[in-house]
Amino acid sequence: MKKGIQVFTLILAAVLTVALMSSNSKKGSNQNMAASVTYKGDKIIPQVVKGIDLNRRFEFANEIIPTKNFDVRERLDRELTVNTYWHSSTLLNMKKAARYFPVIERILAENGLPEDLKYIAVAESNLSNAVSPAGARGLWQFMKSAAQQYKLEVNSEVDERYHIEKSTQAACQYFKYLKKRFGSWTMAAAAYNVGPTRLARNIAEQRAETYYDLNLNEETSRYVFRLIAIKEIMQNPSAFGFYLDKDEKYPPLFDYSIVKVNGSIENFGDFAKKYNTSYRMIKVFNPWLTDSRLTNRSRKTYEIKIPGKKF
């Protein structure tokens, strides 16, 4: 008798699950289909958690990822899974990409570099003006010494690591150097993360020929696979369960005019009022201006973005 009741209960649960899934599938393509899991007898947890399909071709900067190697396949699987189910971070990166990728893509193209390199900015900073514990800053996470090597100004009032156009140009020059030194974009990306000196030492010690042959520290060992995962998800969001309407993406900051300044600015609050904007908006459009004033003793000409109308 008990066995009969158990069978009936299982059949009823299966019928209800199919009915629920069928109902959810009619709610539109922009909603996740939900499966039902009974928890402690009376609580329903709607979710679909699936493995990632790895049975296809993966590339980074036009270089094929050798997924027939089980180790490569499992490392890629880890990063795709982590980033697919890291919902808040992934979703925010998609929103911010609409603002920053048009600028980054243009500068990469002008330098003849693969567009996939834009995903390094996502991995490095989540497309924000982040500050690392070691002191790296900006979308591309330049250390002060490297920034100055690539002609970015860094002082108490100006930090061009936060200047999207100038820092992206600097990143392009660094990418070119790394590619020339290490021969592939995957190796160049690894060097961007761990540093060229340390990567060169690891290559020499291990007699390695490719990134996938190297036994590296945890972060760098995952780094290229994380780039590939970010690329796959951001290029095909709906395939990974992410849906964004156009108006949910952050708009590019293209509505501005340029004011050239070759003297000092005593207070950016007063400067902002002069141009009918706010201190906050001056900082949003020009995050590289890191103080409340600009001394500019050298009389250098700076181009400051002013949101809104032409002046």
C-alpha positions as a LaTeX table, in Angstrom:
\begin{tabular}{lrrr}
\hline
Residue & $x$ (\AA) & $y$ (\AA) & $z$ (\AA) \\
\hline
Met1 & 0.00 & 0.00 & 0.00 \\
Lys2 & 2.75 & 2.45 & 0.96 \\
Lys3 & 4.62 & 1.62 & $-2.25$ \\
Gly4 & 1.50 & 2.37 & $-4.29$ \\
Ile5 & 1.09 & 5.75 & $-2.60$ \\
Gln6 & 4.75 & 6.59 & $-3.26$ \\
Val7 & 4.39 & 5.75 & $-6.96$ \\
Phe8 & 1.21 & 7.83 & $-7.20$ \\
Thr9 & 2.95 & 10.75 & $-5.46$ \\
Leu10 & 5.91 & 10.60 & $-7.84$ \\
Ile11 & 3.61 & 10.53 & $-10.89$ \\
Leu12 & 1.59 & 13.47 & $-9.55$ \\
Ala13 & 4.79 & 15.48 & $-8.86$ \\
Ala14 & 6.03 & 14.80 & $-12.39$ \\
Val15 & 2.70 & 15.93 & $-13.92$ \\
Leu16 & 2.71 & 19.13 & $-11.86$ \\
Thr17 & 6.32 & 19.87 & $-12.80$ \\
Val18 & 5.59 & 19.47 & $-16.52$ \\
Ala19 & 2.51 & 21.68 & $-16.17$ \\
Leu20 & 4.48 & 24.39 & $-14.38$ \\
Met21 & 7.29 & 24.33 & $-16.93$ \\
Ser22 & 4.77 & 24.47 & $-19.79$ \\
Ser23 & 3.05 & 27.46 & $-18.18$ \\
Asn24 & 6.34 & 29.31 & $-17.71$ \\
Ser25 & 7.40 & 28.70 & $-21.30$ \\
Lys26 & 4.41 & 30.78 & $-22.46$ \\
Lys27 & 5.45 & 33.88 & $-20.54$ \\
Gly28 & 7.80 & 35.15 & $-23.24$ \\
Ser29 & 11.35 & 34.63 & $-24.42$ \\
Asn30 & 12.75 & 37.11 & $-21.90$ \\
Gln31 & 11.83 & 35.02 & $-18.87$ \\
Asn32 & 13.71 & 32.03 & $-17.55$ \\
Met33 & 11.93 & 28.70 & $-17.66$ \\
Ala34 & 11.62 & 27.46 & $-14.08$ \\
Ala35 & 11.85 & 23.91 & $-12.81$ \\
Ser36 & 10.33 & 22.97 & $-9.46$ \\
Val37 & 12.21 & 21.45 & $-6.57$ \\
Thr38 & 10.29 & 20.33 & $-3.50$ \\
Tyr39 & 12.10 & 21.37 & $-0.32$ \\
Lys40 & 11.04 & 20.15 & 3.12 \\
Gly41 & 7.69 & 19.14 & 1.75 \\
Asp42 & 6.11 & 22.56 & 1.19 \\
Lys43 & 8.62 & 25.05 & $-0.27$ \\
Ile44 & 9.18 & 25.45 & $-4.01$ \\
Ile45 & 12.52 & 26.77 & $-5.32$ \\
Pro46 & 12.21 & 27.79 & $-8.99$ \\
Gln47 & 15.52 & 27.52 & $-10.84$ \\
Val48 & 17.36 & 26.03 & $-13.77$ \\
Val49 & 21.05 & 25.31 & $-13.20$ \\
Lys50 & 22.64 & 23.67 & $-16.22$ \\
Gly51 & 26.12 & 22.71 & $-17.26$ \\
Ile52 & 27.80 & 24.63 & $-20.09$ \\
Asp53 & 27.97 & 23.17 & $-23.59$ \\
Leu54 & 31.66 & 22.85 & $-24.47$ \\
Asn55 & 31.16 & 20.91 & $-27.68$ \\
Arg56 & 31.95 & 23.79 & $-30.02$ \\
Arg57 & 34.78 & 26.01 & $-31.16$ \\
Phe58 & 36.19 & 28.63 & $-28.80$ \\
Glu59 & 38.57 & 31.41 & $-29.81$ \\
Phe60 & 40.34 & 34.37 & $-28.28$ \\
Ala61 & 41.77 & 37.07 & $-30.56$ \\
Asn62 & 41.42 & 34.65 & $-33.49$ \\
Glu63 & 43.45 & 31.97 & $-31.69$ \\
Ile64 & 41.72 & 28.60 & $-31.29$ \\
Ile65 & 41.38 & 27.19 & $-27.77$ \\
Pro66 & 42.53 & 23.51 & $-27.72$ \\
Thr67 & 39.52 & 22.09 & $-25.88$ \\
Lys68 & 40.30 & 18.53 & $-26.93$ \\
Asn69 & 42.88 & 18.63 & $-24.15$ \\
Phe70 & 40.96 & 17.54 & $-21.03$ \\
Asp71 & 42.84 & 19.97 & $-18.78$ \\
Val72 & 42.10 & 22.93 & $-21.04$ \\
Arg73 & 38.47 & 21.83 & $-21.32$ \\
Glu74 & 38.01 & 21.59 & $-17.55$ \\
Arg75 & 39.69 & 24.94 & $-16.88$ \\
Leu76 & 37.43 & 26.60 & $-19.45$ \\
Asp77 & 34.39 & 24.84 & $-17.98$ \\
Arg78 & 35.22 & 26.26 & $-14.55$ \\
Glu79 & 35.36 & 29.88 & $-15.75$ \\
Leu80 & 32.26 & 29.60 & $-17.92$ \\
Thr81 & 30.33 & 28.11 & $-15.00$ \\
Val82 & 31.57 & 30.68 & $-12.46$ \\
Asn83 & 30.80 & 33.65 & $-14.71$ \\
Thr84 & 27.46 & 32.29 & $-15.91$ \\
Tyr85 & 26.17 & 32.03 & $-12.35$ \\
Trp86 & 27.89 & 35.14 & $-11.00$ \\
His87 & 24.75 & 37.08 & $-11.80$ \\
Ser88 & 25.14 & 40.58 & $-10.37$ \\
Ser89 & 28.68 & 41.16 & $-11.59$ \\
Thr90 & 28.02 & 39.76 & $-15.06$ \\
Leu91 & 24.80 & 41.73 & $-15.48$ \\
Leu92 & 26.41 & 45.01 & $-14.43$ \\
Asn93 & 29.33 & 44.43 & $-16.80$ \\
Met94 & 26.86 & 44.00 & $-19.66$ \\
Lys95 & 25.21 & 47.29 & $-18.77$ \\
Lys96 & 28.52 & 49.15 & $-18.54$ \\
Ala97 & 29.83 & 47.62 & $-21.77$ \\
Ala98 & 27.31 & 49.70 & $-23.72$ \\
Arg99 & 29.04 & 52.82 & $-22.37$ \\
Tyr100 & 32.70 & 51.88 & $-22.61$ \\
Phe101 & 33.05 & 49.33 & $-25.42$ \\
Pro102 & 32.35 & 51.80 & $-28.28$ \\
Val103 & 35.33 & 53.91 & $-27.18$ \\
Ile104 & 37.60 & 50.92 & $-26.54$ \\
Glu105 & 36.65 & 49.18 & $-29.79$ \\
Arg106 & 37.41 & 52.30 & $-31.82$ \\
Ile107 & 40.87 & 52.73 & $-30.31$ \\
Leu108 & 41.71 & 49.03 & $-30.68$ \\
Ala109 & 40.70 & 49.20 & $-34.35$ \\
Glu110 & 42.78 & 52.34 & $-34.91$ \\
Asn111 & 45.77 & 50.43 & $-33.55$ \\
Gly112 & 45.09 & 47.33 & $-35.64$ \\
Leu113 & 44.49 & 45.14 & $-32.59$ \\
Pro114 & 41.96 & 42.32 & $-32.07$ \\
Glu115 & 38.66 & 43.47 & $-30.63$ \\
Asp116 & 38.70 & 40.62 & $-28.10$ \\
Leu117 & 41.31 & 42.54 & $-26.09$ \\
Lys118 & 38.48 & 44.71 & $-24.76$ \\
Tyr119 & 37.53 & 41.86 & $-22.44$ \\
Ile120 & 40.78 & 42.41 & $-20.55$ \\
Ala121 & 39.28 & 45.64 & $-19.21$ \\
Val122 & 36.30 & 43.64 & $-17.94$ \\
Ala123 & 38.52 & 41.07 & $-16.23$ \\
Glu124 & 40.83 & 43.70 & $-14.78$ \\
Ser125 & 38.35 & 46.23 & $-13.39$ \\
Asn126 & 34.76 & 45.19 & $-14.15$ \\
Leu127 & 34.75 & 48.29 & $-16.40$ \\
Ser128 & 35.16 & 50.62 & $-13.44$ \\
Asn129 & 37.81 & 52.99 & $-12.14$ \\
Ala130 & 38.92 & 50.39 & $-9.65$ \\
Val131 & 41.90 & 50.57 & $-7.28$ \\
Ser132 & 43.71 & 47.32 & $-6.54$ \\
Pro133 & 45.40 & 46.53 & $-3.20$ \\
Ala134 & 48.74 & 46.89 & $-5.00$ \\
Gly135 & 47.84 & 50.36 & $-6.28$ \\
Ala136 & 46.86 & 49.62 & $-9.89$ \\
Arg137 & 44.13 & 51.95 & $-11.09$ \\
Gly138 & 41.59 & 52.55 & $-13.83$ \\
Leu139 & 39.83 & 50.36 & $-16.38$ \\
Trp140 & 43.14 & 48.83 & $-17.47$ \\
Gln141 & 44.68 & 48.63 & $-13.98$ \\
Phe142 & 48.00 & 50.33 & $-14.68$ \\
Met143 & 50.54 & 50.61 & $-11.90$ \\
Lys144 & 52.02 & 54.11 & $-11.56$ \\
Ser145 & 55.42 & 53.17 & $-13.01$ \\
Ala146 & 53.88 & 51.47 & $-16.06$ \\
Ala147 & 51.49 & 54.38 & $-16.58$ \\
Gln148 & 54.34 & 56.87 & $-16.65$ \\
Gln149 & 56.32 & 54.59 & $-18.98$ \\
Tyr150 & 53.44 & 54.86 & $-21.45$ \\
Lys151 & 53.19 & 58.65 & $-21.09$ \\
Leu152 & 50.20 & 58.82 & $-18.75$ \\
Glu153 & 50.34 & 61.73 & $-16.32$ \\
Val154 & 50.02 & 60.72 & $-12.67$ \\
Asn155 & 50.24 & 63.23 & $-9.82$ \\
Ser156 & 48.17 & 64.55 & $-6.92$ \\
Glu157 & 45.71 & 66.39 & $-9.20$ \\
Val158 & 45.71 & 64.41 & $-12.45$ \\
Asp159 & 45.68 & 60.64 & $-12.94$ \\
Glu160 & 45.30 & 59.68 & $-16.59$ \\
Arg161 & 44.94 & 56.02 & $-15.69$ \\
Tyr162 & 41.29 & 57.11 & $-15.26$ \\
His163 & 41.19 & 58.76 & $-18.71$ \\
Ile164 & 39.45 & 56.21 & $-20.92$ \\
Glu165 & 40.88 & 57.38 & $-24.24$ \\
Lys166 & 44.45 & 57.94 & $-23.05$ \\
Ser167 & 44.64 & 54.83 & $-20.89$ \\
Thr168 & 43.25 & 52.69 & $-23.71$ \\
Gln169 & 45.89 & 54.08 & $-26.07$ \\
Ala170 & 48.53 & 53.20 & $-23.47$ \\
Ala171 & 47.07 & 49.69 & $-23.12$ \\
Cys172 & 47.29 & 49.27 & $-26.90$ \\
Gln173 & 51.00 & 50.10 & $-26.88$ \\
Tyr174 & 51.53 & 47.62 & $-24.06$ \\
Phe175 & 49.57 & 44.91 & $-25.91$ \\
Lys176 & 51.76 & 45.39 & $-28.98$ \\
Tyr177 & 54.91 & 45.02 & $-26.91$ \\
Leu178 & 53.64 & 41.87 & $-25.18$ \\
Lys179 & 52.52 & 40.26 & $-28.45$ \\
Lys180 & 55.89 & 40.95 & $-30.07$ \\
Arg181 & 57.74 & 39.54 & $-27.08$ \\
Phe182 & 55.66 & 36.40 & $-26.45$ \\
Gly183 & 54.30 & 35.60 & $-29.92$ \\
Ser184 & 50.61 & 34.96 & $-29.21$ \\
Trp185 & 47.67 & 36.89 & $-27.80$ \\
Thr186 & 46.99 & 34.27 & $-25.14$ \\
Met187 & 50.58 & 34.61 & $-23.91$ \\
Ala188 & 50.30 & 38.41 & $-24.13$ \\
Ala189 & 47.13 & 38.31 & $-22.01$ \\
Ala190 & 48.84 & 36.11 & $-19.42$ \\
Ala191 & 51.78 & 38.53 & $-19.33$ \\
Tyr192 & 49.37 & 41.42 & $-18.86$ \\
Asn193 & 48.13 & 39.70 & $-15.72$ \\
Val194 & 51.31 & 38.31 & $-14.17$ \\
Gly195 & 53.93 & 40.64 & $-15.66$ \\
Pro196 & 56.29 & 39.92 & $-18.58$ \\
Thr197 & 59.37 & 39.23 & $-16.44$ \\
Arg198 & 57.69 & 36.58 & $-14.34$ \\
Leu199 & 56.00 & 34.97 & $-17.35$ \\
Ala200 & 59.30 & 34.81 & $-19.24$ \\
Arg201 & 60.93 & 33.13 & $-16.24$ \\
Asn202 & 58.12 & 30.54 & $-16.03$ \\
Ile203 & 58.39 & 29.81 & $-19.75$ \\
Ala204 & 62.13 & 29.27 & $-19.47$ \\
Glu205 & 61.90 & 27.10 & $-16.36$ \\
Gln206 & 59.10 & 24.90 & $-17.70$ \\
Arg207 & 60.26 & 24.77 & $-21.35$ \\
Ala208 & 56.70 & 25.68 & $-22.29$ \\
Glu209 & 55.58 & 26.68 & $-25.78$ \\
Thr210 & 52.00 & 27.82 & $-25.17$ \\
Tyr211 & 49.95 & 29.33 & $-22.36$ \\
Tyr212 & 48.10 & 26.04 & $-21.99$ \\
Asp213 & 51.36 & 24.19 & $-21.24$ \\
Leu214 & 52.31 & 26.48 & $-18.37$ \\
Asn215 & 51.78 & 25.70 & $-14.70$ \\
Leu216 & 51.16 & 29.20 & $-13.31$ \\
Asn217 & 49.85 & 30.79 & $-10.15$ \\
Glu218 & 46.12 & 30.35 & $-9.53$ \\
Glu219 & 45.05 & 33.75 & $-10.85$ \\
Thr220 & 47.06 & 33.68 & $-14.08$ \\
Ser221 & 46.26 & 30.03 & $-14.70$ \\
Arg222 & 42.59 & 31.02 & $-14.76$ \\
Tyr223 & 43.03 & 34.41 & $-16.45$ \\
Val224 & 42.81 & 33.59 & $-20.17$ \\
Phe225 & 39.96 & 31.16 & $-19.55$ \\
Arg226 & 38.13 & 33.91 & $-17.68$ \\
Leu227 & 38.59 & 36.21 & $-20.68$ \\
Ile228 & 37.11 & 33.55 & $-22.96$ \\
Ala229 & 34.19 & 33.02 & $-20.59$ \\
Ile230 & 33.49 & 36.76 & $-20.36$ \\
Lys231 & 33.58 & 37.01 & $-24.15$ \\
Glu232 & 31.22 & 34.08 & $-24.67$ \\
Ile233 & 28.66 & 35.34 & $-22.17$ \\
Met234 & 28.75 & 38.99 & $-23.25$ \\
Gln235 & 28.51 & 38.10 & $-26.94$ \\
Asn236 & 25.64 & 35.63 & $-26.42$ \\
Pro237 & 23.89 & 36.70 & $-23.20$ \\
Ser238 & 20.54 & 35.00 & $-23.82$ \\
Ala239 & 22.29 & 31.65 & $-24.36$ \\
Phe240 & 23.48 & 31.95 & $-20.74$ \\
Gly241 & 20.20 & 33.18 & $-19.30$ \\
Phe242 & 20.88 & 36.94 & $-19.31$ \\
Tyr243 & 18.33 & 39.33 & $-20.79$ \\
Leu244 & 18.74 & 43.09 & $-21.06$ \\
Asp245 & 16.45 & 45.50 & $-22.84$ \\
Lys246 & 18.15 & 48.30 & $-24.75$ \\
Asp247 & 17.02 & 50.97 & $-22.29$ \\
Glu248 & 18.55 & 49.02 & $-19.37$ \\
Lys249 & 22.07 & 49.48 & $-20.74$ \\
Tyr250 & 24.13 & 52.48 & $-19.65$ \\
Pro251 & 24.32 & 55.02 & $-22.49$ \\
Pro252 & 27.70 & 56.16 & $-23.85$ \\
Leu253 & 28.87 & 59.55 & $-22.57$ \\
Phe254 & 28.99 & 61.15 & $-26.00$ \\
Asp255 & 26.91 & 64.26 & $-25.23$ \\
Tyr256 & 29.63 & 66.70 & $-24.30$ \\
Ser257 & 31.78 & 69.52 & $-25.57$ \\
Ile258 & 35.46 & 70.18 & $-24.96$ \\
Val259 & 36.84 & 73.15 & $-23.07$ \\
Lys260 & 40.60 & 73.63 & $-23.38$ \\
Val261 & 42.31 & 74.88 & $-20.24$ \\
Asn262 & 45.95 & 75.97 & $-20.13$ \\
Gly263 & 45.89 & 77.75 & $-16.78$ \\
Ser264 & 44.88 & 76.92 & $-13.25$ \\
Ile265 & 41.40 & 76.17 & $-11.91$ \\
Glu266 & 41.00 & 77.21 & $-8.28$ \\
Asn267 & 37.81 & 75.25 & $-7.66$ \\
Phe268 & 35.97 & 72.83 & $-9.90$ \\
Gly269 & 32.68 & 73.74 & $-8.22$ \\
Asp270 & 33.01 & 77.30 & $-9.55$ \\
Phe271 & 34.28 & 75.98 & $-12.87$ \\
Ala272 & 31.21 & 73.74 & $-13.16$ \\
Lys273 & 28.79 & 76.60 & $-12.45$ \\
Lys274 & 30.45 & 78.67 & $-15.16$ \\
Tyr275 & 29.42 & 76.01 & $-17.68$ \\
Asn276 & 25.96 & 75.33 & $-16.22$ \\
Thr277 & 26.80 & 71.91 & $-14.84$ \\
Ser278 & 27.76 & 70.41 & $-11.47$ \\
Tyr279 & 30.97 & 69.38 & $-9.74$ \\
Arg280 & 29.66 & 65.80 & $-9.82$ \\
Met281 & 29.18 & 65.84 & $-13.61$ \\
Ile282 & 32.64 & 67.29 & $-14.16$ \\
Lys283 & 34.03 & 64.32 & $-12.23$ \\
Val284 & 31.79 & 61.79 & $-14.01$ \\
Phe285 & 32.92 & 62.99 & $-17.44$ \\
Asn286 & 36.54 & 63.58 & $-16.35$ \\
Pro287 & 37.45 & 61.05 & $-13.64$ \\
Trp288 & 41.13 & 61.70 & $-14.34$ \\
Leu289 & 40.77 & 65.06 & $-12.55$ \\
Thr290 & 41.36 & 63.72 & $-9.06$ \\
Asp291 & 41.43 & 66.89 & $-6.94$ \\
Ser292 & 39.02 & 69.77 & $-6.36$ \\
Arg293 & 41.39 & 72.11 & $-8.24$ \\
Leu294 & 43.97 & 72.12 & $-11.02$ \\
Thr295 & 47.19 & 73.99 & $-10.25$ \\
Asn296 & 48.82 & 73.43 & $-13.65$ \\
Arg297 & 52.08 & 75.24 & $-12.98$ \\
Ser298 & 53.52 & 73.99 & $-16.28$ \\
Arg299 & 50.71 & 75.67 & $-18.24$ \\
Lys300 & 49.88 & 72.43 & $-19.99$ \\
Thr301 & 46.73 & 72.42 & $-22.15$ \\
Tyr302 & 44.07 & 70.06 & $-20.82$ \\
Glu303 & 40.86 & 69.10 & $-22.62$ \\
Ile304 & 37.98 & 68.94 & $-20.14$ \\
Lys305 & 34.65 & 67.39 & $-21.14$ \\
Ile306 & 31.59 & 69.50 & $-20.34$ \\
Pro307 & 28.26 & 67.62 & $-20.52$ \\
Gly308 & 25.52 & 69.07 & $-22.67$ \\
Lys309 & 25.49 & 71.98 & $-25.08$ \\
Lys310 & 28.38 & 73.38 & $-27.10$ \\
Phe311 & 30.40 & 76.27 & $-25.76$ \\
\hline
\end{tabular}
